[in-house]
């Protein structure tokens, strides 16, 4: 007799039916609970896993609830899974094998309205593998049909996919269609546009804005002109520099369709000539070269890492501010100039919420880096890393990965030095680097060591010079891996640094 599970979890994933209807995850959960009641399987309310609007056939697509379910099975928190239908759970053989490896010898059972399976049974595993292979084949067939349809539309001068937002400058209403709102699940009626037909009033604004921009008016000036003239985007919103830039750089504006990195003639006439469009693109390229976007490149070591003692959420116990488990949100410090009459160039870390702390950037960075270096060079951390890696079962693999990564970096540096040498074959050089990447990927797929342990293993024992040579993003990540940095109040005034005004809490490996 098959043993009844002690605690079952429910897995739901949003599904799109061929007719466009939506099976909401709440409805799937209700059906699963009804099935559990019929089979007398106790369901754990803490283990209802929902992946809303997540694809299962794309291996690169993350499914957070799926990952959480696997962890719950591995930890023994649940010994059964109820799912609305088998393809809600698994669409790739890779997923099934991962589930089998984790649930091996745990007697995990799977139930759905179409029947139950036990991962501990060889016969059931055989059937599940066939079902997974069929689901994967169907996904591949669907992908192939969609790709063929996209190529056919592009060949006719139409966008690869129909529907979506109406492009500014084109789109005459040609009817309506019924669709299901993804947010509410309600059926709504939306207009259908023929996007090959122009809207003359919008085309005039595109041409007028392009003429002004080519004549020397700034992008912000063009946006002000558009808004002052009463022009609005296709969604009825005021213009912004981003929305205007998107229209100007869109190949549709010059009568093209972009597909697979190439431009194809469109079935409509462009609002701008090809020459004017290329001139606009060149204008944006020149602007980007003269004023490059700094992006989110890190400039300061502890910005967004060190925490304000007053505003952060303490993990346990009272804090120096006298509050226990304060209800305020988690706040980290930011960086600003120190100011003053002579506008010194020194900078301060400060809390943007309460402005209750301020520390000199250079002094705080030096103190924290000194503590981190002391830990990285200690025998205690080396032994701790060895134990953690051995427990994870990847000590030997980690050693090989680290050695290959070091050889890859050395090879890349040598190739960069010889890049202009006439006797160096660029193709062979790229193959050499790709072979390292392939071997590293293969070993990483086998290893169970976390990314955090791999990072710390690579920097353990570094000298101060080698540490300083690391990119600032790497150093910040290592600090975050090792310590929780909390800035405390200090009574020290004037020059010097109060070490008691900073607390570094070790994080577990």
Long-range contacts (C-beta under 8 A, 24 or more apart in sequence): 2-109, 2-118, 3-107, 4-40, 4-41, 5-41, 5-42, 5-78, 5-79, 5-80, 5-109, 6-42, 6-79, 7-42, 7-43, 7-44, 7-47, 7-77, 7-78, 7-79, 7-80, 8-36, 8-41, 8-42, 8-43, 8-44, 8-47, 8-78, 8-79, 8-80, 8-81, 8-82, 8-111, 9-43, 9-44, 9-47, 9-48, 9-49, 9-69, 9-72, 9-73, 9-77, 9-78, 9-80, 9-81, 9-82, 10-36, 10-43, 10-47, 10-48, 10-49, 10-81, 10-82, 10-83, 11-49, 11-51, 11-65, 11-66, 11-69, 11-81, 11-82, 11-83, 11-88, 11-89, 12-48, 12-49, 12-50, 12-51, 12-65, 12-83, 12-84, 12-88, 13-50, 13-51, 13-52, 13-54, 13-56, 13-63, 13-65, 13-88, 13-89, 14-51, 14-52, 14-53, 14-54, 15-84, 15-85, 15-88, 20-179, 20-180, 21-180, 22-180, 22-182, 22-185, 23-84, 24-185, 25-50, 25-51, 25-52, 28-84, 28-88, 31-84, 31-113, 32-82, 32-83, 32-84, 35-82, 35-111, 35-112, 35-113, 36-82, 36-111, 39-111, 39-116, 41-80, 41-82, 41-111, 43-82, 44-77, 44-78, 47-72, 47-77, 47-78, 53-182, 56-87, 56-88, 56-89, 56-90, 56-91, 56-92, 56-95, 57-91, 57-92, 57-135, 57-136, 57-139, 57-143, 59-92, 59-94, 66-95, 70-98, 70-99, 70-102, 73-99, 73-102, 73-103, 73-106, 73-108, 74-102, 76-106, 78-108, 79-106, 79-107, 79-108, 79-109, 80-108, 80-109, 80-110, 80-111, 81-108, 81-109, 81-110, 81-111, 82-110, 82-111, 82-112, 83-110, 83-111, 83-112, 84-112, 84-113, 85-112, 85-113, 85-114, 86-110, 86-112, 86-114, 86-128, 86-131, 86-135, 87-135, 90-128, 90-131, 90-132, 90-135, 91-132, 91-135, 91-136, 91-139, 92-132, 92-135, 92-136, 93-129, 93-132, 93-133, 93-136, 95-132, 96-128, 96-129, 96-132, 100-125, 150-259, 151-259, 154-257, 154-259, 154-264, 155-264, 156-267, 157-257, 157-264, 157-265, 157-266, 157-267, 157-268, 158-196, 158-257, 158-266, 158-267, 159-195, 159-257, 160-257, 160-259, 165-234, 165-235, 166-193, 166-195, 166-234, 167-195, 167-234, 167-250, 167-252, 168-202, 168-206, 168-233, 168-234, 168-247, 169-198, 169-199, 169-202, 169-203, 169-206, 169-247, 169-252, 169-253, 169-271, 170-195, 170-196, 170-197, 170-198, 170-199, 170-202, 170-252, 170-268, 171-195, 171-197, 171-199, 171-234, 172-197, 172-199, 195-268, 196-266, 196-267, 196-268, 197-268, 198-268, 198-269, 198-271, 202-231, 202-234, 203-271, 205-229, 205-231, 206-247, 206-253, 206-271, 206-272, 207-271, 207-272, 209-244, 209-248, 210-248, 210-272, 210-276, 210-280, 213-248, 213-280, 213-283, 214-276, 214-279, 214-280, 214-283, 219-244, 219-245, 245-284, 248-280, 248-284, 249-280, 249-281, 249-284, 253-277, 254-278, 298-472, 298-473, 298-476, 299-335, 299-472, 300-335, 300-347, 300-349, 300-361, 300-365, 301-361, 301-365, 301-368, 301-369, 301-472, 301-475, 301-476, 301-479, 302-333, 302-349, 302-361, 302-364, 302-365, 302-368, 302-476, 302-479, 302-485, 303-332, 303-333, 303-334, 303-335, 303-349, 304-332, 304-333, 304-334, 305-332, 305-476, 305-479, 305-480, 305-485, 306-332, 306-333, 306-349, 306-364, 306-368, 306-485, 306-486, 306-487, 307-331, 307-332, 307-333, 307-484, 307-485, 307-486, 307-487, 308-332, 308-333, 308-351, 308-353, 308-354, 308-356, 308-357, 308-486, 308-487, 309-356, 309-357, 309-486, 309-487, 309-488, 309-489, 309-503, 310-351, 310-354, 310-356, 310-357, 311-351, 311-353, 311-354, 311-356, 312-486, 320-488, 320-489, 328-353, 329-353, 333-357, 333-359, 333-487, 335-361, 349-487, 351-487, 356-489, 357-487, 357-488, 357-489, 359-487, 359-501, 359-502, 360-497, 363-497, 364-487, 364-497, 364-502, 367-497, 367-499, 367-502, 368-479, 368-483, 368-485, 368-502, 368-504, 369-467, 369-475, 369-479, 371-483, 371-504, 372-478, 372-479, 372-482, 372-483, 373-462, 373-464, 373-467, 375-482, 376-456, 376-459, 376-460, 376-461, 376-462, 376-467, 376-478, 377-461, 377-462, 381-456, 381-460, 382-460, 382-461, 384-509, 385-453, 385-456, 385-457, 385-460, 385-509, 388-453, 388-509, 389-449, 389-453, 389-457, 392-447, 392-448, 392-449, 392-450, 392-453, 393-448, 394-446, 394-447, 394-448, 394-449, 397-443, 397-446, 397-447, 397-449, 398-447, 398-449, 398-453, 398-454, 398-457, 400-443, 401-440, 401-443, 401-444, 401-447, 401-454, 402-454, 402-457, 402-458, 404-436, 404-439, 404-440, 404-443, 405-436, 405-440, 405-458, 407-436, 408-433, 408-436, 408-437, 408-440, 411-436, 452-481, 452-509, 453-509, 455-481, 456-481, 456-482, 456-509, 481-507, 482-506, 482-507, 483-507
